[in-house]
Amino acid sequence: MAKDLWLPKGCELPDGSRIRTLLYSGDEWQIFDTNGSNNILLMRPELAQKWDEFGFLDESLLGDVAFASESFRSLSSHKKYTLAAVENGKSPESKLDALAFAFALKESRKLSADASFHDAVYVEQYSRLLPAWTLTPHVDDEVVLGTWITGGVIISTESFRRLTNLAGWMHVGDLAEVVKAAGFSVPAGAGLLTKRRPASQAKNDAKASIAKEDVVEPDQAHTPEEPAEGKVFKLAGRPQLEEFFNEHVIDIIFNAEKYQALGIDFPSAIVLHGPPGCGKTFAVERLVEFINWPSYSIDSNSVGSPYIHETSKKISDVFDKAIDGAPSVVVIDEMESFLSDRRSGNTSGLHHVEEVAEFLRRIPEAIKNKVLIIAMTNLIEMIDPAILRRGRFDHIIEVGMPSREEVASLVDALLSKLPKADDLNAYKILDALTGKALSDSAFVIREAARIAAKAGKTELDQQSIEAALNNLPKDQEKNSRRIGFVWDDK
């Protein structure tokens, strides 16, 4: 969510309604709940103009809203229709809701061959996904649809059997119809794979896997799918981390037979640690996308609770879902929030000991049931030693701040998506970005694009790049932390 609200609570809109709460937000747009019959989408004028140029929204649908010195364009949507961020939206309530999203995805794709809809705004009333064109990696439409249907589990509709596990509230024939409505293919005879669930059970099973008796071929539903022929896992600018993932995860998963012959059944759990911005999250996201398994997250936002026993219960629920949907991935972010040393005086009581014990119990069980576990932390020294012993996390990997070559690789990738002036020489600023967080490099390119657009330019030029660099917060002192990647495999 955005830190700053464009409109304060109680602000009166042109139609007489008033702002109540912020529902969703992006860099260039915000969605608000009002006390009227409509919700409202506010956007920067530049984004509204781009949507109009591509044909996503007609200018006649937009209004104007001004507050203080700011001016925005607005779009109203009746509350009976979904108006939400694709990244944070809830799973559909019914087959009709899912079909509406699939149709909007298909129709929106006709308007742009290149836009990624993973960070779009879904406007059900006008059957549109409005792309934000943020500087983030492109996500295939099949993954966008699968993630929406499951309410946030990153999965492609191409993994249809596993998708049926995660969308157990929907009859598999209906699910096949939704996928086809978006223009994608499903396995032959998909509508015959399962029985229809009683209507009374539909929503209770929304997050559960399909019951064993409903599945005709349960063994195949849990078989890892081979990556497309010639598809190789790459991690630009991180060759050693790329090599580690290929050797210790991907090869074991997709060549299981040769490893099982020597007693290696499944990849061990992994910890990535390093300073904020070093690229841990980005690396894990690319790995999860490549493996294409259902992904479950454990972090302070998803399972944290002030109530005793509630956090450990939520942690257990996540592991249960991951095991039910296996093979799958559990990503533990900010693991120091749950797994700090129990002997430390900074722990928050007996319920913290209970949380650590829950992880100690569930991690080996999950690995045995083909759940890949990857954890991340900025504070490896705070983690309870019992968690880091072999049998829980076998691989402790340090990810350092990026080198010049790694920064150059990221900058090249970001600039490849944008129109550039002939005189642009991004390499002049690499010295300033080397050793900083990769997110700083992304910020500079994104900020340069904003500055160029504000000035009415149609291309990214050197002046905009250098102005963006000046907006980057200055470090108080040069950090002498080791640059690069350290592989500590015990």
C-alpha positions as CSV (number, residue, x, y, z in Angstrom):
1,M,0.0,0.0,0.0
2,A,1.1,3.5,-0.6
3,K,2.5,5.5,2.3
4,D,0.7,8.7,1.2
5,L,-3.0,8.9,0.5
6,W,-3.8,11.1,-2.5
7,L,-7.1,11.9,-0.9
8,P,-7.8,12.0,2.8
9,K,-10.7,10.3,4.6
10,G,-13.8,12.3,4.2
11,C,-12.7,14.2,1.1
12,E,-15.7,15.0,-1.0
13,L,-15.8,13.8,-4.6
14,P,-17.5,15.5,-7.6
15,D,-20.5,13.1,-7.3
16,G,-21.1,14.1,-3.7
17,S,-19.8,10.9,-2.2
18,R,-16.9,10.9,0.3
19,I,-13.7,8.9,0.6
20,R,-13.7,6.2,3.3
21,T,-10.6,4.0,3.0
22,L,-7.8,3.2,0.6
23,L,-8.3,-0.3,-0.9
24,Y,-5.4,-0.8,-3.2
25,S,-2.5,1.3,-4.6
26,G,0.3,1.4,-7.1
27,D,2.9,3.9,-8.1
28,E,0.6,5.8,-10.5
29,W,-2.9,4.8,-9.2
30,Q,-5.0,4.3,-6.1
31,I,-8.4,2.7,-5.5
32,F,-10.7,4.0,-2.7
33,D,-13.9,2.9,-1.0
34,T,-16.5,5.6,-0.7
35,N,-19.7,6.0,1.2
36,G,-21.7,6.0,-2.0
37,S,-22.6,3.2,-4.4
38,N,-19.3,3.3,-6.3
39,N,-15.7,2.8,-5.6
40,I,-13.2,5.1,-7.4
41,L,-9.9,4.5,-9.2
42,L,-7.6,7.6,-9.3
43,M,-4.7,7.7,-11.7
44,R,-2.0,10.1,-12.7
45,P,-3.0,12.0,-15.9
46,E,0.0,10.5,-17.8
47,L,-1.2,6.9,-17.0
48,A,-4.8,7.8,-18.0
49,Q,-3.5,9.2,-21.3
50,K,-1.6,6.0,-22.0
51,W,-4.6,3.8,-21.3
52,D,-6.6,6.0,-23.7
53,E,-3.9,5.7,-26.4
54,F,-3.9,1.9,-26.2
55,G,-7.7,1.7,-26.1
56,F,-7.9,0.3,-22.6
57,L,-10.2,3.1,-21.4
58,D,-12.2,5.6,-23.4
59,E,-11.6,9.2,-22.4
60,S,-15.3,9.7,-21.9
61,L,-15.4,7.4,-18.9
62,L,-12.9,9.5,-17.0
63,G,-13.5,12.4,-14.7
64,D,-11.3,14.9,-12.9
65,V,-10.5,15.1,-9.2
66,A,-8.3,17.8,-7.7
67,F,-6.9,18.0,-4.1
68,A,-4.5,20.7,-2.8
69,S,-2.1,21.2,-5.7
70,E,-2.6,17.7,-7.3
71,S,-4.8,16.8,-10.2
72,F,-5.9,13.3,-11.0
73,R,-8.1,11.5,-13.5
74,S,-10.8,9.2,-12.0
75,L,-12.9,6.2,-13.0
76,S,-16.0,5.2,-11.0
77,S,-17.1,1.5,-10.7
78,H,-20.2,0.2,-9.1
79,K,-19.5,-1.8,-5.9
80,K,-21.3,-4.8,-7.3
81,Y,-18.4,-5.2,-9.8
82,T,-14.8,-6.0,-8.8
83,L,-12.3,-3.1,-8.9
84,A,-9.0,-4.4,-7.5
85,A,-5.3,-4.8,-8.0
86,V,-4.5,-8.1,-9.8
87,E,-1.5,-8.7,-7.5
88,N,-3.6,-8.4,-4.3
89,G,-7.0,-9.5,-5.4
90,K,-9.0,-12.2,-3.7
91,S,-10.0,-15.4,-5.4
92,P,-13.2,-15.3,-7.4
93,E,-16.4,-16.1,-5.5
94,S,-18.0,-18.1,-8.3
95,K,-17.5,-19.6,-11.8
96,L,-19.1,-16.4,-13.3
97,D,-16.6,-14.2,-11.4
98,A,-13.7,-16.3,-12.8
99,L,-15.1,-16.2,-16.3
100,A,-15.4,-12.4,-16.1
101,F,-11.7,-12.1,-15.2
102,A,-10.7,-14.6,-18.0
103,F,-12.7,-12.6,-20.6
104,A,-11.2,-9.3,-19.4
105,L,-7.7,-10.9,-19.7
106,K,-8.4,-12.1,-23.2
107,E,-9.9,-8.8,-24.4
108,S,-7.2,-6.7,-22.8
109,R,-4.5,-8.8,-24.5
110,K,-5.9,-7.8,-27.9
111,L,-5.1,-4.2,-27.1
112,S,-1.4,-4.8,-26.4
113,A,0.9,-7.6,-27.3
114,D,3.6,-6.6,-24.9
115,A,2.0,-5.4,-21.7
116,S,2.2,-7.6,-18.6
117,F,-1.0,-7.8,-16.6
118,H,0.5,-9.1,-13.3
119,D,0.5,-5.6,-11.8
120,A,-2.6,-4.4,-13.6
121,V,-5.9,-2.9,-12.2
122,Y,-8.9,-5.2,-12.9
123,V,-12.0,-3.3,-13.8
124,E,-14.8,-5.9,-14.1
125,Q,-17.4,-3.3,-15.1
126,Y,-15.6,-2.6,-18.3
127,S,-14.0,-6.0,-18.8
128,R,-10.5,-4.6,-18.7
129,L,-7.1,-5.2,-17.1
130,L,-5.3,-1.9,-17.0
131,P,-1.5,-2.4,-17.1
132,A,0.7,-0.3,-14.9
133,W,3.8,-0.8,-17.0
134,T,6.0,-0.9,-13.9
135,L,9.7,-1.9,-14.3
136,T,9.2,-5.5,-13.1
137,P,9.7,-8.7,-15.1
138,H,7.0,-9.7,-17.5
139,V,4.6,-12.4,-16.2
140,D,2.8,-14.8,-18.7
141,D,-0.9,-14.5,-19.0
142,E,-1.3,-18.1,-17.9
143,V,0.3,-17.3,-14.6
144,V,-1.8,-14.2,-14.2
145,L,-5.0,-16.2,-14.6
146,G,-3.8,-19.1,-12.4
147,T,-2.7,-16.7,-9.6
148,W,-6.1,-14.9,-9.7
149,I,-8.1,-18.1,-9.6
150,T,-6.2,-19.4,-6.5
151,G,-6.2,-16.0,-4.7
152,G,-2.5,-15.5,-4.8
153,V,-0.7,-18.8,-5.3
154,I,1.7,-18.3,-8.2
155,I,0.8,-21.1,-10.6
156,S,0.3,-21.3,-14.4
157,T,-2.9,-22.7,-15.9
158,E,-0.5,-24.9,-17.9
159,S,-0.1,-26.9,-14.6
160,F,-3.8,-27.8,-14.8
161,R,-3.8,-30.8,-12.6
162,R,-2.2,-28.9,-9.7
163,L,-4.5,-25.9,-10.4
164,T,-7.5,-28.2,-9.8
165,N,-6.0,-29.0,-6.4
166,L,-5.8,-25.4,-5.4
167,A,-9.2,-24.4,-6.9
168,G,-11.1,-27.3,-5.2
169,W,-14.3,-25.2,-4.8
170,M,-14.8,-25.2,-8.6
171,H,-15.8,-28.2,-10.6
172,V,-12.9,-29.2,-12.9
173,G,-15.1,-28.9,-15.9
174,D,-16.0,-25.3,-14.9
175,L,-12.3,-24.6,-14.3
176,A,-11.5,-25.9,-17.8
177,E,-14.2,-23.6,-19.2
178,V,-12.6,-20.6,-17.5
179,V,-9.1,-21.4,-18.8
180,K,-10.5,-21.9,-22.3
181,A,-12.4,-18.6,-22.1
182,A,-9.1,-16.8,-21.6
183,G,-7.8,-18.5,-24.8
184,F,-5.6,-21.1,-23.2
185,S,-5.6,-24.9,-23.7
186,V,-6.4,-27.6,-21.1
187,P,-5.7,-31.3,-21.1
188,A,-7.9,-33.5,-23.3
189,G,-10.9,-34.8,-21.3
190,A,-10.3,-32.4,-18.4
191,G,-14.0,-32.0,-17.7
192,L,-14.1,-35.8,-16.8
193,L,-11.3,-35.8,-14.2
194,T,-13.4,-35.0,-11.1
195,K,-16.9,-35.2,-9.7
196,R,-18.8,-32.0,-8.8
197,R,-18.7,-31.0,-5.2
198,P,-22.0,-30.3,-3.4
199,A,-22.8,-26.6,-3.5
200,S,-22.7,-26.5,0.4
201,Q,-19.1,-27.5,0.4
202,A,-17.9,-25.1,-2.4
203,K,-16.6,-22.2,-0.4
204,N,-15.4,-24.4,2.5
205,D,-13.0,-26.0,0.1
206,A,-11.9,-22.9,-1.6
207,K,-8.4,-23.1,-0.2
208,A,-8.2,-26.9,0.2
209,S,-6.9,-29.5,-2.2
210,I,-9.3,-31.9,-4.0
211,A,-10.3,-34.9,-1.9
212,K,-8.6,-38.1,-2.8
213,E,-11.8,-39.9,-3.9
214,D,-12.5,-37.1,-6.4
215,V,-9.3,-37.6,-8.4
216,V,-9.1,-40.2,-11.1
217,E,-5.2,-40.1,-11.4
218,P,-3.8,-38.8,-8.1
219,D,-0.3,-40.0,-8.8
220,Q,0.0,-37.9,-11.9
221,A,-1.4,-34.9,-10.1
222,H,1.8,-34.8,-8.0
223,T,4.3,-35.4,-10.7
224,P,6.8,-32.5,-11.4
225,E,6.3,-31.2,-14.9
226,E,9.5,-31.1,-17.0
227,P,10.5,-27.6,-18.1
228,A,9.9,-26.8,-21.8
229,E,12.5,-28.2,-24.1
230,G,15.6,-26.0,-24.2
231,K,14.4,-23.9,-21.2
232,V,17.2,-23.3,-18.8
233,F,17.1,-21.5,-15.5
234,K,19.0,-18.2,-15.7
235,L,19.6,-15.5,-13.0
236,A,21.1,-12.5,-14.7
237,G,24.1,-11.1,-12.9
238,R,24.2,-13.9,-10.3
239,P,26.1,-16.7,-11.9
240,Q,27.1,-18.5,-8.7
241,L,23.6,-18.4,-7.3
242,E,22.3,-19.5,-10.6
243,E,24.7,-22.5,-10.5
244,F,23.7,-23.3,-7.0
245,F,20.0,-23.4,-7.8
246,N,20.6,-25.5,-10.9
247,E,22.7,-28.0,-9.1
248,H,21.0,-28.3,-5.7
249,V,17.4,-27.7,-6.7
250,I,16.5,-27.9,-10.4
251,D,18.6,-30.9,-11.4
252,I,17.3,-32.9,-8.4
253,I,13.7,-32.1,-9.1
254,F,13.7,-32.8,-12.9
255,N,16.1,-35.7,-12.8
256,A,14.7,-37.3,-9.7
257,E,15.3,-41.0,-10.8
258,K,19.1,-40.8,-10.9
259,Y,19.2,-39.1,-7.5
260,Q,16.7,-41.4,-5.8
261,A,18.8,-44.4,-6.8
262,L,21.5,-43.0,-4.4
263,G,19.1,-42.0,-1.7
264,I,18.5,-38.3,-2.6
265,D,14.7,-37.9,-2.6
266,F,14.2,-34.2,-2.7
267,P,16.2,-30.9,-2.4
268,S,17.1,-29.8,1.1
269,A,15.8,-26.5,2.6
270,I,17.7,-23.3,1.8
271,V,18.4,-20.0,3.6
272,L,19.4,-16.9,1.7
273,H,20.8,-14.2,3.8
274,G,22.3,-10.8,3.1
275,P,21.7,-7.1,3.5
276,P,18.4,-5.5,2.3
277,G,18.2,-5.0,-1.4
278,C,20.9,-7.5,-2.3
279,G,18.4,-9.5,-4.5
280,K,17.3,-12.4,-2.3
281,T,13.6,-12.0,-3.1
282,F,14.2,-11.5,-6.8
283,A,16.2,-14.7,-7.0
284,V,13.6,-16.7,-5.2
285,E,10.8,-15.3,-7.3
286,R,12.6,-16.3,-10.5
287,L,13.2,-19.8,-9.2
288,V,9.6,-20.3,-8.2
289,E,8.5,-19.1,-11.6
290,F,10.8,-21.6,-13.3
291,I,9.8,-24.6,-11.2
292,N,6.1,-23.6,-11.7
293,W,4.8,-25.2,-8.5
294,P,2.2,-23.7,-6.2
295,S,3.9,-21.3,-3.9
296,Y,2.9,-20.5,-0.3
297,S,4.3,-17.6,1.8
298,I,5.1,-17.3,5.5
299,D,5.8,-13.7,6.6
300,S,4.8,-11.4,9.4
301,N,1.9,-10.0,7.3
302,S,0.3,-13.4,6.5
303,V,0.7,-15.3,9.7
304,G,1.7,-12.7,12.4
305,S,-0.8,-12.3,15.3
306,P,-0.8,-10.7,18.7
307,Y,-2.7,-13.6,20.1
308,I,-0.9,-16.5,21.9
309,H,-0.9,-19.7,19.8
310,E,-2.5,-18.0,16.8
311,T,0.7,-17.5,14.9
312,S,1.9,-21.1,15.3
313,K,-1.5,-22.3,14.2
314,K,-1.3,-20.1,11.0
315,I,2.2,-21.5,10.4
316,S,0.9,-25.0,10.7
317,D,-2.0,-24.2,8.3
318,V,0.4,-23.0,5.6
319,F,2.5,-26.2,5.9
320,D,-0.7,-28.3,5.7
321,K,-1.8,-26.5,2.5
322,A,1.7,-26.8,1.0
323,I,1.8,-30.6,1.7
324,D,-1.7,-31.0,0.3
325,G,-0.7,-29.2,-2.9
326,A,2.7,-30.8,-3.1
327,P,5.0,-30.7,-5.0
328,S,5.0,-27.1,-3.9
329,V,7.2,-24.3,-2.5
330,V,7.1,-22.5,0.9
331,V,8.9,-19.2,1.0
332,I,9.7,-17.9,4.5
333,D,10.4,-14.2,4.4
334,E,12.0,-12.2,7.3
335,M,12.5,-15.5,9.1
336,E,14.0,-13.7,12.1
337,S,10.5,-12.6,12.9
338,F,9.6,-16.2,13.8
339,L,12.9,-18.1,14.2
340,S,15.1,-15.8,16.4
341,D,17.2,-17.5,19.1
342,R,15.0,-18.7,21.9
343,R,17.9,-18.1,24.3
344,S,17.9,-14.4,23.5
345,G,16.5,-11.9,25.9
346,N,14.7,-10.2,23.0
347,T,12.2,-13.0,22.4
348,S,8.6,-12.3,23.2
349,G,7.7,-15.1,25.6
350,L,6.7,-18.7,25.6
351,H,4.6,-18.3,22.4
352,H,7.8,-17.5,20.5
353,V,9.3,-20.8,21.7
354,E,6.2,-22.4,20.4
355,E,6.6,-20.9,17.0
356,V,10.2,-22.1,16.7
357,A,9.2,-25.6,17.8
358,E,6.4,-25.6,15.2
359,F,9.0,-24.9,12.4
360,L,11.4,-27.5,13.9
361,R,8.6,-30.1,13.6
362,R,7.1,-29.2,10.3
363,I,10.2,-28.5,8.1
364,P,11.4,-32.2,8.0
365,E,7.9,-33.3,7.5
366,A,7.3,-30.9,4.6
367,I,10.6,-31.9,2.8
368,K,9.6,-35.6,3.1
369,N,6.3,-34.7,1.4
370,K,8.1,-32.8,-1.5
371,V,7.7,-29.3,-0.3
372,L,10.7,-27.1,-1.3
373,I,11.5,-24.7,1.6
374,I,13.4,-21.4,1.0
375,A,13.9,-18.9,3.7
376,M,15.3,-15.4,3.6
377,T,16.7,-13.1,6.3
378,N,18.8,-9.9,6.7
379,L,19.8,-11.0,10.2
380,I,21.3,-14.5,10.1
381,E,23.0,-14.0,13.4
382,M,19.6,-13.8,15.1
383,I,18.3,-17.2,13.9
384,D,17.9,-20.0,16.5
385,P,20.9,-22.4,16.0
386,A,18.6,-25.4,16.1
387,I,16.9,-24.1,12.9
388,L,20.2,-23.9,11.0
389,R,21.3,-27.4,11.8
390,R,21.5,-30.1,9.1
391,G,18.1,-31.7,8.6
392,R,16.3,-28.4,8.6
393,F,18.2,-25.9,6.5
394,D,21.2,-27.7,4.9
395,H,22.3,-24.8,2.7
396,I,23.1,-21.4,4.2
397,I,23.8,-19.0,1.3
398,E,25.1,-15.5,1.7
399,V,24.0,-13.1,-1.1
400,G,26.2,-10.0,-1.1
401,M,25.6,-6.5,-2.6
402,P,25.8,-6.4,-6.4
403,S,29.1,-5.9,-8.3
404,R,29.5,-3.6,-11.2
405,E,28.8,-6.4,-13.7
406,E,25.6,-7.4,-11.9
407,V,24.3,-3.8,-11.8
408,A,25.1,-3.5,-15.5
409,S,23.1,-6.7,-16.2
410,L,20.1,-5.4,-14.4
411,V,20.2,-1.9,-15.9
412,D,20.5,-3.5,-19.4
413,A,17.4,-5.6,-18.7
414,L,15.4,-2.7,-17.5
415,L,16.4,-0.4,-20.3
416,S,15.5,-3.0,-22.9
417,K,11.8,-2.4,-22.2
418,L,11.9,1.3,-22.6
419,P,12.3,3.7,-25.6
420,K,15.8,5.3,-25.4
421,A,17.4,8.4,-26.8
422,D,20.4,7.8,-29.1
423,D,22.7,9.7,-26.7
424,L,21.8,7.6,-23.7
425,N,24.9,6.2,-21.9
426,A,23.7,4.5,-18.8
427,Y,27.2,3.1,-18.0
428,K,28.3,6.5,-16.9
429,I,26.3,6.0,-13.7
430,L,27.3,2.4,-12.9
431,D,30.1,3.6,-10.6
432,A,27.4,5.4,-8.5
433,L,25.2,2.3,-8.4
434,T,27.8,-0.4,-7.9
435,G,27.6,-1.8,-4.4
436,K,24.1,-0.4,-3.8
437,A,20.9,-2.4,-3.5
438,L,19.6,-3.7,-6.8
439,S,16.4,-2.0,-5.9
440,D,18.3,1.3,-6.1
441,S,19.2,0.6,-9.8
442,A,15.5,-0.2,-10.5
443,F,14.5,3.1,-8.7
444,V,16.9,5.2,-10.8
445,I,15.5,3.8,-14.1
446,R,11.9,4.1,-12.9
447,E,12.5,7.6,-11.6
448,A,14.2,8.6,-14.9
449,A,11.2,7.4,-16.8
450,R,8.9,9.4,-14.6
451,I,11.0,12.5,-15.0
452,A,11.1,12.1,-18.8
453,A,7.4,11.6,-19.0
454,K,6.7,14.6,-16.9
455,A,8.8,16.7,-19.2
456,G,6.8,15.6,-22.2
457,K,9.6,13.4,-23.6
458,T,8.9,10.2,-25.5
459,E,12.3,8.7,-24.8
460,L,14.6,8.1,-21.9
461,D,17.6,10.4,-22.2
462,Q,20.8,11.1,-20.4
463,Q,19.5,14.2,-18.6
464,S,16.6,12.2,-17.1
465,I,18.9,9.4,-15.9
466,E,21.2,11.9,-14.2
467,A,18.3,13.8,-12.6
468,A,17.0,10.5,-11.2
469,L,20.4,9.6,-9.9
470,N,20.4,12.9,-7.9
471,N,17.1,11.8,-6.3
472,L,18.7,8.7,-4.9
473,P,19.3,9.0,-1.2
474,K,23.0,9.5,-0.4
475,D,24.8,7.0,1.9
476,Q,26.2,8.6,5.0
477,E,29.4,6.8,4.5
478,K,30.9,4.2,2.1
479,N,30.0,0.7,3.1
480,S,33.0,-1.7,2.9
481,R,30.8,-4.8,3.0
482,R,32.0,-7.6,0.8
483,I,30.6,-7.4,-2.8
484,G,29.3,-10.5,-4.5
485,F,28.1,-14.0,-3.5
486,V,29.4,-16.4,-0.9
487,W,28.4,-20.0,-0.9
488,D,28.7,-21.5,2.5
489,D,27.4,-25.1,2.2
490,K,28.8,-26.1,5.6
